[in-house]
Amino acid sequence: MAHKLEVIIKVDVFDSPEELPEAEKNVLTAAQQATQNAYAPYSGFLVGTALLLEDGSVHTGNNQENAAYPSGLCAERTALFGFRTNNPTTKIRMLAVTARPAHSTVYQAAWPCGSCRQVITEYETRQGSPIKIIMQADNGQVYCCNSASDLLPLQFSGQNLG
């Protein structure tokens, strides 16, 4: 007989970036700055991501579109793949993501898509520790969760491959 599985996602909500601890505020600001270099001529939706690393340094990425739409890549994955290529053992402490329309300075809601959530959880598994996720929300709010696993509770992993 079938039964229901209840999945609960816990997210901390801050009314503004000013309420964030200093490290979180700084990584969100770096993500906002990363929107400046996004390449989004088709959607006009500029997304920026910043990674805070275990040594305190920050690495950024942004979305990169292409006229052949599937050939583009999300900001989170450009940051993660670009960083990890040359730094295979450095741990990522947190990731911030934000977005804005091309002709605006107002940041709006942005959270990792399903593919990015999957990639972030793989990186958590690989480094053996969670990555805190900071997400710009509407009305100036900021959402935070302690791990990408919080956003993707029924994730696919290497264990599924047998």
Secondary structure, DSSP 4 states (H G I P E B T S, - for coil): -----------EEESSGGGS-HHHHHHHHHHHHHGGG-B-TTT-EEEEEEEEETTS-EEEEE-B--SSGGG-B-HHHHHHHHHHHH-TTPPEEEEEEEEEETT----B-----HHHHHHHHHHHHHHTS--EEEEE-GGG-EEEES-HHHH-TT---GGGG-
